[in-house]
Amino acid sequence: MARSKTTWQPGPSPNPKGRPSGTGKVTQLRVQLEQHLPTIFSTLVTKARDGDVTAIKLILDRVVPPLKAHTLPVIFPVSGDSLSAQGAAIIAAMGSGHLAPDQGAAVLAALASQAKLIELDELEQRVAALESR
C-alpha cells in the first residue's frame, strides 16, 4: 500500500510561536554536562600531559585549527587571441615555474569553461539565424 505524500501549503504557520528554545534534548544534555566540565577538562589536560596522544589530539584539534592552504594571486602574461594560444601560455607559465600546477589547472579549467560559453553563444546565434530565415 503506497503512502500518500503530504504537501505543505504556503501560508501562515499553524504554530507561529514554535517550540520554546532550550527545551530540546541536546540543550538538556548540555545543561547536565555543564556542571562537570571543569573536572572533564582537568582530566583531559592531565591525560595530555601524561602523553595520551588521543587527549593531545583532541585538545589541539579544538584549540589550534589545522592550517589551510592559501594561494597568493599570480600575475603572468597570457598572450594570443585564441583560447588555444592562451592555454599554451598557461602551460608555459607552469613549465617555467611562474605558476604552480594546481593554480595552472584551475586557470585551464576556467579557460575550458570560457570555451564552452563561447561555443554556446555561437550555437545560439546560429540557431537564431536559421530560425529567422
N, C-alpha and C positions, 0 to 999 in steps of 0.2 A: 504494500500500500504506500503510495507516494505521499509525502508530506507537502502540504501547501506552504509556499513561502510567503511570509508576512512582509508586506511592503509598508514602510513608514510614509505617512502622508505629511507633506510640508505644512507648517502652521505652528501655532503656539505649543509649547511643551506641556504635556499633561502633568508634569511635576516641575513647575518653574523654580521652586526653591532647591530642588535636588537633595541629594543625601548630605547631611551636615558633615563638614570637614572634621577629620580626626576620629571618625567612627569606624574606619576600615581596620582590617586585621593587621596590616603592616604597621599602621600607626600605633596600635595597641602593643604590638611586639616591640616597637622602638621605645615606647614608654617603659615597658618592663625591663628592657635591656639597659636603659639609661642609668639606672642606679648601680649597675655592675660594671660600667665602662672603666672607671679608674682601676679596678682590680684587673680587668681584662688587659688593658694597655700596659699595666705594670708587669704582668706575667709575660706578655708578648715581648716587651723590651728585655726582660731578664733572659728569656729564651734566645733572643737575638744576640745578646752579649755572650751567652754560653756557646754560641756557634751554630745554633739551629738555622740552617740555610732557608728553610721554609718561612720562619719568622722574619729573617733578614729580608727575604724577597718580598714578603707581604708589606713590610714597613717601607721599603724602597719604592715599591710599585705605587703606594699611596702618597708618599711624601715627595719623591723625586720622579716626576713623569719621564717616560722614555724620550730620548731625543728624536725629533722628526727631521727628515731630510728637508733641506731648504736650498732651493736653487736660486742663484742670482741671475738677473737678466743679462743676456749676452748680445752684443751688437756685432753683426757681421754683414759684409756686403752680399746682397743677393742680386746678381746681375742677370739680365736676359729677360726677354719679353714673354717667352713661352714658359709654361709650367715645368716642362722637362728641363729647361735650362736652369730654372730656379731650383729644381730638385738636385740637379748636378752641383750647383753652388753649395747647397746644404750638405751634400755628401762630401764635397771637397773641404768644407769647413770642419766637418767631423774628422776627416782624414788628417788635416793639419793640426788638430788639437784645439782649434778655436771654439769648438762646440762639443760638449760631452755627448756620448752616444745616446743617452736617454733623452737629452734635450733635442738632439737631431731627429730621433724617432718621433718625438712629439710634433716637431715642426713639419716633418714629412707627412705625418698623419693629417695635420691641419691643411697642408697643401693638397693632399688627396681629397679631403672634404671640399676644398675650394674647387677642385677639378670637377667633382660631381655636381656641385651647384651650377657651375658654368654650363656643364652638359645639360642639366635640366632646363636652364634658361634658354639655351639654343633649341632644345627639343620643343619647348613651349612656343617659341617664336615660329618654328617650322609648322607646328600643328595649327597655329593661328593663321599663318599664311595659306595653308592648304584649305582651311575652313572658309577663308574669305573668298577663295576662287569659286 
